[in-house]
Amino acid sequence: MKRFTIPTELPVIPEKVFDAWLDSEEHSAMTESCATTSVEIAGIFIAHEGYINGINLE
């Protein structure tokens, strides 16, 4: 798999983005797509109607 980086700046503190990424409601609002998230280690996350899914490792 090739990796790439898209640099961007957000007018918000990093903790706010991190917290939103791990909150189902805020993640869904941010991406305009349904998301189910978890803050637990080994918690399952699903985004973009199942296109993105995985398990939290840390």
MODELLER restraints for C-alpha pairs under 7 A, 6 or more apart:
rsr = mdl.restraints
at = mdl.atoms
rsr.add(forms.Gaussian(group=physical.xy_distance, feature=features.Distance(at['CA:20:A'], at['CA:26:A']), mean=5.12, stdev=0.5))
rsr.add(forms.Gaussian(group=physical.xy_distance, feature=features.Distance(at['CA:20:A'], at['CA:27:A']), mean=5.51, stdev=0.5))
rsr.add(forms.Gaussian(group=physical.xy_distance, feature=features.Distance(at['CA:21:A'], at['CA:27:A']), mean=5.11, stdev=0.5))
rsr.add(forms.Gaussian(group=physical.xy_distance, feature=features.Distance(at['CA:22:A'], at['CA:37:A']), mean=5.59, stdev=0.5))
rsr.add(forms.Gaussian(group=physical.xy_distance, feature=features.Distance(at['CA:22:A'], at['CA:38:A']), mean=6.06, stdev=0.5))
rsr.add(forms.Gaussian(group=physical.xy_distance, feature=features.Distance(at['CA:22:A'], at['CA:39:A']), mean=6.01, stdev=0.5))
rsr.add(forms.Gaussian(group=physical.xy_distance, feature=features.Distance(at['CA:23:A'], at['CA:37:A']), mean=5.97, stdev=0.5))
rsr.add(forms.Gaussian(group=physical.xy_distance, feature=features.Distance(at['CA:24:A'], at['CA:35:A']), mean=5.43, stdev=0.5))
rsr.add(forms.Gaussian(group=physical.xy_distance, feature=features.Distance(at['CA:24:A'], at['CA:36:A']), mean=4.93, stdev=0.5))
rsr.add(forms.Gaussian(group=physical.xy_distance, feature=features.Distance(at['CA:24:A'], at['CA:37:A']), mean=4.99, stdev=0.5))
rsr.add(forms.Gaussian(group=physical.xy_distance, feature=features.Distance(at['CA:27:A'], at['CA:35:A']), mean=6.33, stdev=0.5))
rsr.add(forms.Gaussian(group=physical.xy_distance, feature=features.Distance(at['CA:28:A'], at['CA:34:A']), mean=4.90, stdev=0.5))
rsr.add(forms.Gaussian(group=physical.xy_distance, feature=features.Distance(at['CA:28:A'], at['CA:35:A']), mean=5.15, stdev=0.5))
rsr.add(forms.Gaussian(group=physical.xy_distance, feature=features.Distance(at['CA:33:A'], at['CA:48:A']), mean=5.44, stdev=0.5))
rsr.add(forms.Gaussian(group=physical.xy_distance, feature=features.Distance(at['CA:34:A'], at['CA:47:A']), mean=6.17, stdev=0.5))
rsr.add(forms.Gaussian(group=physical.xy_distance, feature=features.Distance(at['CA:34:A'], at['CA:48:A']), mean=6.02, stdev=0.5))
rsr.add(forms.Gaussian(group=physical.xy_distance, feature=features.Distance(at['CA:34:A'], at['CA:49:A']), mean=6.31, stdev=0.5))
rsr.add(forms.Gaussian(group=physical.xy_distance, feature=features.Distance(at['CA:35:A'], at['CA:46:A']), mean=5.61, stdev=0.5))
rsr.add(forms.Gaussian(group=physical.xy_distance, feature=features.Distance(at['CA:35:A'], at['CA:47:A']), mean=4.28, stdev=0.5))
rsr.add(forms.Gaussian(group=physical.xy_distance, feature=features.Distance(at['CA:35:A'], at['CA:48:A']), mean=6.50, stdev=0.5))
rsr.add(forms.Gaussian(group=physical.xy_distance, feature=features.Distance(at['CA:36:A'], at['CA:45:A']), mean=5.48, stdev=0.5))
rsr.add(forms.Gaussian(group=physical.xy_distance, feature=features.Distance(at['CA:36:A'], at['CA:46:A']), mean=5.14, stdev=0.5))
rsr.add(forms.Gaussian(group=physical.xy_distance, feature=features.Distance(at['CA:36:A'], at['CA:47:A']), mean=6.41, stdev=0.5))
rsr.add(forms.Gaussian(group=physical.xy_distance, feature=features.Distance(at['CA:37:A'], at['CA:44:A']), mean=6.69, stdev=0.5))
rsr.add(forms.Gaussian(group=physical.xy_distance, feature=features.Distance(at['CA:37:A'], at['CA:45:A']), mean=4.44, stdev=0.5))
rsr.add(forms.Gaussian(group=physical.xy_distance, feature=features.Distance(at['CA:37:A'], at['CA:46:A']), mean=6.46, stdev=0.5))
rsr.add(forms.Gaussian(group=physical.xy_distance, feature=features.Distance(at['CA:38:A'], at['CA:44:A']), mean=6.21, stdev=0.5))
rsr.add(forms.Gaussian(group=physical.xy_distance, feature=features.Distance(at['CA:38:A'], at['CA:45:A']), mean=6.08, stdev=0.5))
rsr.add(forms.Gaussian(group=physical.xy_distance, feature=features.Distance(at['CA:41:A'], at['CA:56:A']), mean=5.29, stdev=0.5))
rsr.add(forms.Gaussian(group=physical.xy_distance, feature=features.Distance(at['CA:41:A'], at['CA:57:A']), mean=5.76, stdev=0.5))
rsr.add(forms.Gaussian(group=physical.xy_distance, feature=features.Distance(at['CA:41:A'], at['CA:58:A']), mean=5.47, stdev=0.5))
rsr.add(forms.Gaussian(group=physical.xy_distance, feature=features.Distance(at['CA:42:A'], at['CA:55:A']), mean=5.39, stdev=0.5))
rsr.add(forms.Gaussian(group=physical.xy_distance, feature=features.Distance(at['CA:42:A'], at['CA:56:A']), mean=4.93, stdev=0.5))
rsr.add(forms.Gaussian(group=physical.xy_distance, feature=features.Distance(at['CA:42:A'], at['CA:57:A']), mean=5.87, stdev=0.5))
rsr.add(forms.Gaussian(group=physical.xy_distance, feature=features.Distance(at['CA:43:A'], at['CA:55:A']), mean=5.48, stdev=0.5))
rsr.add(forms.Gaussian(group=physical.xy_distance, feature=features.Distance(at['CA:43:A'], at['CA:56:A']), mean=5.36, stdev=0.5))
rsr.add(forms.Gaussian(group=physical.xy_distance, feature=features.Distance(at['CA:44:A'], at['CA:54:A']), mean=5.78, stdev=0.5))
rsr.add(forms.Gaussian(group=physical.xy_distance, feature=features.Distance(at['CA:44:A'], at['CA:55:A']), mean=4.51, stdev=0.5))
rsr.add(forms.Gaussian(group=physical.xy_distance, feature=features.Distance(at['CA:44:A'], at['CA:56:A']), mean=6.45, stdev=0.5))
rsr.add(forms.Gaussian(group=physical.xy_distance, feature=features.Distance(at['CA:45:A'], at['CA:53:A']), mean=5.46, stdev=0.5))
rsr.add(forms.Gaussian(group=physical.xy_distance, feature=features.Distance(at['CA:45:A'], at['CA:54:A']), mean=5.51, stdev=0.5))
rsr.add(forms.Gaussian(group=physical.xy_distance, feature=features.Distance(at['CA:45:A'], at['CA:55:A']), mean=6.16, stdev=0.5))
rsr.add(forms.Gaussian(group=physical.xy_distance, feature=features.Distance(at['CA:46:A'], at['CA:52:A']), mean=5.75, stdev=0.5))
rsr.add(forms.Gaussian(group=physical.xy_distance, feature=features.Distance(at['CA:46:A'], at['CA:53:A']), mean=4.34, stdev=0.5))
rsr.add(forms.Gaussian(group=physical.xy_distance, feature=features.Distance(at['CA:46:A'], at['CA:54:A']), mean=6.79, stdev=0.5))
rsr.add(forms.Gaussian(group=physical.xy_distance, feature=features.Distance(at['CA:47:A'], at['CA:53:A']), mean=6.25, stdev=0.5))
